[in-house]
Amino acid sequence: MADHLKSFFDARLVERLAASLHAAAPSFPRAAFVREAAKGLESHELMDRARHIAGALHRALPQDYPEAVEVLLRSLGPRAEVTEGGAMASFFYLPHTMYVAEHGLEHFEPSMRAQHALTQRFTAEFSIRPYLERHTAKTLGRLREWTEDPSEHVRRLVSEGTRTRLPWASRLRAFQKDPTPVLALLERLKDDPALYVRRSVANNLNDMGKDHPALLVQVATRWMKGAPPEREWLVRHALRSAIKRGEPAALAVVGARPPSGIEARVTKLPRRAALGDTVEVHFEVANRSQQPQTLVVDLAVHFQKANGEAKPKVFKVKELLLGPGQAETVGKRVSFAQLTTRKHYAGPHRFEALVNGQGLPLGVVEVSG
């Protein structure tokens, strides 16, 4: 994905950007902008390409920031129709948001207007963060207003932009320490009509739980009381990392108590594999107790690292409700393909079932180079 996006920011994109700005403001120095923005672009990685273009944008736009923002807003295309899983074409506006983040901090109202418009075409989840740090109270107040905005893109910005551990972004340290202001916003969005927004709320809570596990459980427990199916899904999604970590309090929220009399028996697992292979594992989970049990079943694979140590990665498998003596077979595919986000190494890889956080051994796969 990152490689595709990197190549997306090329000379053709610079030409398109210049054309849109020139159409919005005929005085925009189109040729000079193209020369500067395209020069050396290929030598940069993804985010630095966008920053390079944003820098050229700053030097080409009017130096009066409010005037420059008006040009940017006039140049924008139509609002996005797709919410989730859209094409990467919307990344066209990443340099716009970088410009607002870097140069608009002393112009709060024009910047808020710009981000309200940009997030309906791309996302302002990155550019809103400097404002949360510099103008905390004012930005939180504006986000509170935006929880009632007609656009689900704008409402999602409220929850996504306040995530303390947002991928590709710097941490919001103040909210990591005290998440109370963020929780107040999430409360207003927990029953949002759009799944796009509710998923973001869940991701925000999931982040929060990594720093405040007890608070996550407290909020999840309260939100589960009388919850409609949509909110129940949100809570379960918010608890996913805590459940993968086997935290008993998080498991209890979804009715998964410490297991008793549970067995796991592998039915399919190769002894050997090679780097690049996909391994299929099947195992039977059986309830040997006299009581029905709700079971959250995950798979932990202890991947070899470059230093020879093994580190587990947990994969979600299935949630089961097994009566006394009942058993069910579940399975998962695990890839050893080399990815830009994960590098695999030869050596023994231990597989274990995690049932309500309890590890049950399944076997070892010897992976060769």
C-alpha positions as semicolon CSV with decimal commas, in nm:
position;residue;x (nm);y (nm);z (nm)
1;M;0,000;0,000;0,000
2;A;0,274;0,247;0,099
3;D;0,466;0,176;-0,224
4;H;0,153;0,232;-0,434
5;L;0,084;0,559;-0,255
6;K;0,443;0,672;-0,293
7;S;0,423;0,634;-0,671
8;F;0,085;0,810;-0,665
9;F;0,266;1,132;-0,568
10;D;0,438;1,189;-0,901
11;A;0,480;1,462;-1,162
12;R;0,132;1,394;-1,302
13;L;-0,024;1,462;-0,963
14;V;0,172;1,788;-0,940
15;E;0,034;1,889;-1,281
16;R;-0,323;1,810;-1,171
17;L;-0,279;2,004;-0,849
18;A;-0,139;2,302;-1,037
19;A;-0,431;2,294;-1,280
20;S;-0,690;2,291;-1,002
21;L;-0,525;2,584;-0,822
22;H;-0,480;2,784;-1,142
23;A;-0,849;2,735;-1,222
24;A;-0,937;2,864;-0,874
25;A;-0,696;3,159;-0,897
26;P;-0,561;3,256;-1,242
27;S;-0,275;3,443;-1,072
28;F;-0,144;3,116;-0,924
29;P;0,214;3,066;-1,062
30;R;0,140;2,735;-1,226
31;A;0,465;2,675;-1,413
32;A;0,691;2,777;-1,125
33;F;0,496;2,556;-0,885
34;V;0,523;2,254;-1,116
35;R;0,899;2,300;-1,155
36;E;0,959;2,328;-0,781
37;A;0,714;2,059;-0,668
38;A;0,832;1,802;-0,925
39;K;1,204;1,864;-0,874
40;G;1,361;1,579;-0,676
41;L;1,020;1,427;-0,596
42;E;1,123;1,074;-0,698
43;S;1,399;1,066;-0,434
44;H;1,152;1,093;-0,145
45;E;0,947;0,832;0,037
46;L;0,567;0,856;0,073
47;M;0,514;1,117;0,345
48;D;0,816;1,321;0,243
49;R;0,681;1,343;-0,112
50;A;0,361;1,495;0,024
51;R;0,563;1,733;0,246
52;H;0,778;1,833;-0,051
53;I;0,468;1,923;-0,252
54;A;0,315;2,104;0,048
55;G;0,632;2,313;0,080
56;A;0,610;2,417;-0,284
57;L;0,242;2,488;-0,233
58;H;0,321;2,724;0,054
59;R;0,567;2,921;-0,157
60;A;0,326;2,945;-0,453
61;L;0,008;3,040;-0,266
62;P;-0,055;3,393;-0,139
63;Q;0,152;3,460;0,172
64;D;-0,158;3,587;0,350
65;Y;-0,284;3,262;0,499
66;P;-0,659;3,338;0,501
67;E;-0,634;3,441;0,135
68;A;-0,440;3,123;0,056
69;V;-0,704;2,909;0,225
70;E;-0,973;3,066;0,009
71;V;-0,778;2,963;-0,300
72;L;-0,743;2,609;-0,166
73;L;-1,114;2,584;-0,089
74;R;-1,214;2,710;-0,433
75;S;-0,987;2,447;-0,590
76;L;-1,147;2,149;-0,417
77;G;-1,333;1,883;-0,609
78;P;-1,667;1,729;-0,506
79;R;-1,722;1,575;-0,164
80;A;-1,645;1,204;-0,127
81;E;-1,931;0,959;-0,166
82;V;-1,746;0,652;-0,041
83;T;-1,676;0,626;0,332
84;E;-1,486;0,300;0,385
85;G;-1,255;0,119;0,147
86;G;-1,241;0,404;-0,103
87;A;-0,976;0,443;-0,373
88;M;-0,645;0,608;-0,294
89;A;-0,734;0,899;-0,525
90;S;-0,841;1,099;-0,219
91;F;-0,473;1,115;-0,111
92;F;-0,451;1,394;-0,369
93;Y;-0,546;1,620;-0,078
94;L;-0,272;1,507;0,162
95;P;-0,046;1,804;0,073
96;H;-0,343;2,038;0,135
97;T;-0,387;1,906;0,490
98;M;-0,013;1,924;0,554
99;Y;-0,017;2,288;0,447
100;V;-0,301;2,365;0,689
101;A;-0,129;2,177;0,973
102;E;0,199;2,360;0,933
103;H;0,098;2,712;0,837
104;G;-0,247;2,773;0,982
105;L;-0,198;2,744;1,357
106;E;-0,221;3,120;1,410
107;H;-0,542;3,140;1,204
108;F;-0,786;2,916;1,388
109;E;-1,115;2,992;1,210
110;P;-0,988;2,974;0,849
111;S;-0,807;2,649;0,937
112;M;-1,116;2,494;1,093
113;R;-1,314;2,586;0,784
114;A;-1,047;2,429;0,565
115;Q;-1,035;2,108;0,766
116;H;-1,415;2,080;0,771
117;A;-1,405;2,091;0,390
118;L;-1,095;1,874;0,341
119;T;-1,211;1,592;0,566
120;Q;-1,515;1,550;0,339
121;R;-1,279;1,478;0,050
122;F;-0,985;1,303;0,216
123;T;-0,939;1,321;0,594
124;A;-0,818;1,587;0,836
125;E;-0,730;1,338;1,110
126;F;-0,360;1,428;1,080
127;S;-0,393;1,803;1,038
128;I;-0,632;1,848;1,332
129;R;-0,374;1,716;1,580
130;P;-0,146;2,023;1,596
131;Y;-0,458;2,228;1,676
132;L;-0,550;1,991;1,959
133;E;-0,203;2,050;2,101
134;R;-0,179;2,428;2,043
135;H;-0,546;2,531;2,088
136;T;-0,675;2,247;2,303
137;A;-0,991;2,399;2,450
138;K;-1,101;2,575;2,130
139;T;-1,042;2,268;1,914
140;L;-1,224;2,038;2,155
141;G;-1,513;2,282;2,154
142;R;-1,526;2,279;1,774
143;L;-1,507;1,898;1,766
144;R;-1,798;1,885;2,011
145;E;-2,003;2,091;1,764
146;W;-1,895;1,862;1,483
147;T;-2,034;1,553;1,660
148;E;-2,371;1,676;1,529
149;D;-2,255;1,766;1,179
150;P;-2,470;1,627;0,893
151;S;-2,159;1,481;0,729
152;E;-2,041;1,146;0,863
153;H;-1,693;1,237;0,736
154;V;-1,689;1,534;0,973
155;R;-1,830;1,331;1,263
156;R;-1,565;1,064;1,204
157;L;-1,294;1,330;1,217
158;V;-1,396;1,392;1,580
159;S;-1,317;1,036;1,686
160;E;-1,035;0,957;1,443
161;G;-0,849;1,283;1,494
162;T;-0,844;1,239;1,872
163;R;-0,703;0,885;1,866
164;T;-0,397;0,888;2,092
165;R;-0,217;0,620;1,888
166;L;-0,334;0,706;1,537
167;P;-0,119;0,518;1,281
168;W;0,127;0,738;1,086
169;A;0,074;1,019;1,337
170;S;0,247;1,148;1,649
171;R;0,101;1,053;1,986
172;L;-0,137;1,287;2,165
173;R;0,053;1,268;2,494
174;A;-0,181;1,489;2,696
175;F;-0,480;1,269;2,610
176;Q;-0,278;0,955;2,675
177;K;-0,230;1,087;3,026
178;D;-0,589;1,209;3,070
179;P;-0,838;1,075;2,815
180;T;-1,139;1,239;2,982
181;P;-1,190;1,509;2,714
182;V;-1,178;1,247;2,438
183;L;-1,425;1,022;2,619
184;A;-1,672;1,309;2,638
185;L;-1,665;1,328;2,257
186;L;-1,693;0,952;2,210
187;E;-1,999;0,944;2,436
188;R;-2,174;1,167;2,185
189;L;-2,083;0,936;1,895
190;K;-2,130;0,588;2,040
191;D;-2,472;0,548;1,874
192;D;-2,388;0,733;1,554
193;P;-2,601;0,608;1,261
194;A;-2,290;0,552;1,045
195;L;-2,079;0,238;1,087
196;Y;-1,791;0,446;0,947
197;V;-1,809;0,664;1,259
198;R;-1,880;0,383;1,507
199;R;-1,578;0,187;1,382
200;S;-1,362;0,494;1,445
201;V;-1,504;0,529;1,796
202;A;-1,415;0,165;1,861
203;N;-1,061;0,219;1,733
204;N;-1,023;0,523;1,956
205;L;-1,132;0,321;2,260
206;N;-0,902;0,038;2,158
207;D;-0,611;0,284;2,159
208;M;-0,720;0,420;2,496
209;G;-0,725;0,073;2,648
210;K;-0,355;0,027;2,580
211;D;-0,280;0,306;2,828
212;H;-0,586;0,274;3,054
213;P;-0,710;-0,088;3,051
214;A;-0,931;-0,045;3,357
215;L;-1,099;0,263;3,208
216;L;-1,167;0,076;2,884
217;V;-1,341;-0,201;3,077
218;Q;-1,538;0,051;3,281
219;V;-1,662;0,230;2,968
220;A;-1,731;-0,095;2,783
221;T;-1,932;-0,234;3,076
222;R;-2,142;0,082;3,097
223;W;-2,202;0,099;2,723
224;M;-2,307;-0,266;2,709
225;K;-2,603;-0,208;2,943
226;G;-2,915;-0,207;2,726
227;A;-2,697;-0,173;2,417
228;P;-2,854;-0,209;2,073
229;P;-2,673;-0,453;1,840
230;E;-2,478;-0,171;1,673
231;R;-2,330;-0,049;2,001
232;E;-2,262;-0,403;2,121
233;W;-2,055;-0,456;1,803
234;L;-1,871;-0,130;1,872
235;V;-1,781;-0,239;2,226
236;R;-1,660;-0,580;2,114
237;H;-1,446;-0,418;1,845
238;A;-1,303;-0,177;2,102
239;L;-1,210;-0,467;2,328
240;R;-1,036;-0,671;2,058
241;S;-0,676;-0,592;2,159
242;A;-0,749;-0,638;2,529
243;I;-0,911;-0,973;2,451
244;K;-0,614;-1,077;2,239
245;R;-0,394;-0,991;2,535
246;G;-0,611;-1,224;2,744
247;E;-0,716;-0,957;2,995
248;P;-0,978;-1,127;3,219
249;A;-1,181;-0,810;3,284
250;A;-1,216;-0,740;2,911
251;L;-1,315;-1,101;2,841
252;A;-1,575;-1,082;3,118
253;V;-1,747;-0,789;2,944
254;V;-1,837;-1,017;2,653
255;G;-1,937;-1,301;2,888
256;A;-1,615;-1,501;2,853
257;R;-1,511;-1,619;3,200
258;P;-1,192;-1,812;3,285
259;P;-1,234;-2,146;3,105
260;S;-1,288;-2,470;3,292
261;G;-1,243;-2,815;3,142
262;I;-1,161;-2,680;2,795
263;E;-0,935;-2,879;2,565
264;A;-0,783;-2,795;2,227
265;R;-0,669;-3,072;1,991
266;V;-0,493;-2,997;1,665
267;T;-0,642;-3,175;1,362
268;K;-0,431;-3,017;1,087
269;L;-0,089;-2,855;1,115
270;P;0,214;-2,930;0,898
271;R;0,542;-3,003;1,069
272;R;0,743;-2,808;0,812
273;A;0,696;-2,506;0,590
274;A;0,913;-2,266;0,389
275;L;0,932;-1,888;0,392
276;G;0,666;-1,765;0,152
277;D;0,426;-2,051;0,230
278;T;0,078;-2,026;0,377
279;V;0,011;-2,269;0,661
280;E;-0,339;-2,392;0,738
281;V;-0,413;-2,494;1,096
282;H;-0,731;-2,661;1,219
283;F;-0,805;-2,749;1,580
284;E;-1,096;-2,880;1,782
285;V;-1,210;-2,695;2,093
286;A;-1,401;-2,918;2,337
287;N;-1,594;-2,837;2,653
288;R;-1,537;-3,124;2,898
289;S;-1,713;-2,947;3,185
290;Q;-2,073;-2,978;3,299
291;Q;-2,153;-2,612;3,229
292;P;-2,210;-2,419;2,903
293;Q;-1,929;-2,175;2,832
294;T;-1,881;-1,869;2,614
295;L;-1,538;-1,900;2,456
296;V;-1,334;-1,641;2,268
297;V;-1,094;-1,846;2,058
298;D;-0,779;-1,691;1,910
299;L;-0,460;-1,831;1,761
300;A;-0,114;-1,726;1,881
301;V;0,181;-1,785;1,650
302;H;0,523;-1,729;1,806
303;F;0,713;-1,584;1,510
304;Q;1,091;-1,600;1,500
305;K;1,271;-1,265;1,506
306;A;1,610;-1,165;1,366
307;N;1,771;-1,196;1,711
308;G;1,656;-1,557;1,747
309;E;1,382;-1,480;1,996
310;A;1,016;-1,562;1,933
311;K;0,736;-1,308;1,968
312;P;0,369;-1,404;1,955
313;K;0,120;-1,250;1,715
314;V;-0,244;-1,317;1,794
315;F;-0,502;-1,383;1,522
316;K;-0,874;-1,365;1,586
317;V;-1,047;-1,697;1,513
318;K;-1,403;-1,730;1,644
319;E;-1,637;-1,687;1,940
320;L;-1,808;-2,009;2,048
321;L;-2,088;-2,106;2,283
322;L;-2,028;-2,470;2,377
323;G;-2,261;-2,676;2,593
324;P;-2,139;-2,957;2,819
325;G;-1,953;-3,216;2,611
326;Q;-1,980;-3,014;2,290
327;A;-1,687;-2,955;2,055
328;E;-1,628;-2,751;1,742
329;T;-1,344;-2,743;1,491
330;V;-1,207;-2,403;1,388
331;G;-0,922;-2,300;1,164
332;K;-0,697;-2,023;1,039
333;R;-0,450;-1,960;0,758
334;V;-0,113;-1,809;0,852
335;S;0,112;-1,658;0,587
336;F;0,491;-1,660;0,597
337;A;0,514;-1,432;0,291
338;Q;0,764;-1,150;0,318
339;L;0,585;-0,816;0,345
340;T;0,701;-0,457;0,375
341;T;0,524;-0,448;0,714
342;R;0,646;-0,787;0,843
343;K;0,963;-0,983;0,777
344;H;0,974;-1,355;0,852
345;Y;1,272;-1,565;0,962
346;A;1,348;-1,935;0,951
347;G;1,323;-2,143;1,266
348;P;1,067;-2,313;1,490
349;H;0,731;-2,141;1,517
350;R;0,510;-2,244;1,807
351;F;0,132;-2,247;1,756
352;E;-0,113;-2,229;2,046
353;A;-0,485;-2,180;2,086
354;L;-0,591;-1,898;2,316
355;V;-0,926;-1,974;2,477
356;N;-1,050;-1,690;2,697
357;G;-0,686;-1,592;2,734
358;Q;-0,565;-1,939;2,834
359;G;-0,290;-2,082;2,613
360;L;-0,334;-2,439;2,490
361;P;-0,044;-2,585;2,283
362;L;-0,112;-2,704;1,931
363;G;0,232;-2,780;1,791
364;V;0,547;-2,647;1,626
365;V;0,611;-2,572;1,260
366;E;0,974;-2,570;1,148
367;V;1,009;-2,295;0,887
368;S;1,302;-2,315;0,648
369;G;1,460;-2,035;0,443
